[in-house]
Amino acid sequence: MDQLRLYIANKNYSSWSFRPWIAMEACGIPFEEVLTPFDFPAGNPRFREFSPTGRVPVLHHGKLRIWESLSIIEYVAELFPQAGLWPQDRGDRAVARSISMEMLSGFRALRNACPMNIRRPKGRIELPDGVMDDVARIETIWRTRRAASGGPYLFGTFSAADAMFAPVVNRLDVYDVAQSVDTLAYMTAMKTHPAWRKWEAASRAEPWIVPEDEA
Ligand SMILES: N[C@@H](CCC(=O)N[C@@H](CS)C(=O)NCC(=O)O)C(=O)O
């Protein structure tokens, strides 16, 4: 099989890159990573060299190009069915996809106000209207899924749904907006996963600062 090559941007800031990366890393899927740092003042011109949309993440597999974080996860889940990216139970799988899509298309107030920033020291900021509504919905999803599965992840073992929420775990953590014991327990499970620790260590070692993402 051709090597899978995942194109990503800064580990400290690129929330969409984080999702397929942690899904593949946590589920033991072999891949090569290619990191190209953001260059926002210039409009990220180098991304066009490997990405049809000029955005990351993108997966190259032979001549195939796959963009959009969730499509990448779906592709590798089909390539490696034994890796368990999605829950085994069909109903659970459907709900995992529902909450993954809800994440992909929603929670804009939280995403706009609180950019992912792995190495940000914990501290509150003034939050615009709507952010705490997003947080409440996210906490309900996490609490409901962990109660149904028994945890520690949303569907018991780590799945693509956890990967889709990984950047949100960072946001609730570093902007100090999570309070409930159950939310904090889920965040601890995520932040102590070996794949998270690997991404975090690399984020901390990066030299780049992106002013647009320093809230
Ligand atoms: N819906 C896309 C979002 C991709 C996206 O917006 N990526 C950001 C980085 S996290 C990007 O490439 N931004 C560069 C730009 O807009 O120039 C996905 O799920 O992959």
The ligand as an SDF file (V2000), in Angstrom:
LIG
                    3D

 20 19  0  0  0  0  0  0  0  0999 V2000
  -13.5480   22.2480    7.1320 N   0  0  0  0  0  0  0  0  0  0  0  0
  -12.1160   22.1140    6.9630 C   0  0  0  0  0  0  0  0  0  0  0  0
  -11.4340   23.3210    7.6080 C   0  0  0  0  0  0  0  0  0  0  0  0
   -9.9810   23.4540    7.1690 C   0  0  0  0  0  0  0  0  0  0  0  0
   -9.3600   24.7520    7.6540 C   0  0  0  0  0  0  0  0  0  0  0  0
  -10.0390   25.8130    7.7500 O   0  0  0  0  0  0  0  0  0  0  0  0
   -8.0600   24.7190    7.9300 N   0  0  0  0  0  0  0  0  0  0  0  0
   -7.3300   25.9010    8.3680 C   0  0  0  0  0  0  0  0  0  0  0  0
   -6.2520   25.5160    9.3840 C   0  0  0  0  0  0  0  0  0  0  0  0
   -6.8700   24.8880   10.8950 S   0  0  0  0  0  0  0  0  0  0  0  0
   -6.5410   26.4790    7.1940 C   0  0  0  0  0  0  0  0  0  0  0  0
   -6.0040   25.7400    6.4000 O   0  0  0  0  0  0  0  0  0  0  0  0
   -6.4460   27.8120    7.1200 N   0  0  0  0  0  0  0  0  0  0  0  0
   -5.6010   28.4190    6.1430 C   0  0  0  0  0  0  0  0  0  0  0  0
   -6.2570   29.5290    5.4040 C   0  0  0  0  0  0  0  0  0  0  0  0
   -7.4750   29.7350    5.5990 O   0  0  0  0  0  0  0  0  0  0  0  0
   -5.5480   30.1970    4.6320 O   0  0  0  0  0  0  0  0  0  0  0  0
  -11.6660   20.7770    7.5680 C   0  0  0  0  0  0  0  0  0  0  0  0
  -12.4410   20.1930    8.3380 O   0  0  0  0  0  0  0  0  0  0  0  0
  -10.5810   20.2700    7.2390 O   0  0  0  0  0  0  0  0  0  0  0  0
  1  2  1  0
  2  3  1  0
  2 18  1  0
  3  4  1  0
  4  5  1  0
  5  6  2  0
  5  7  1  0
  7  8  1  0
  8  9  1  0
  8 11  1  0
  9 10  1  0
 11 12  2  0
 11 13  1  0
 13 14  1  0
 14 15  1  0
 15 16  2  0
 15 17  1  0
 18 19  2  0
 18 20  1  0
M  END
$$$$
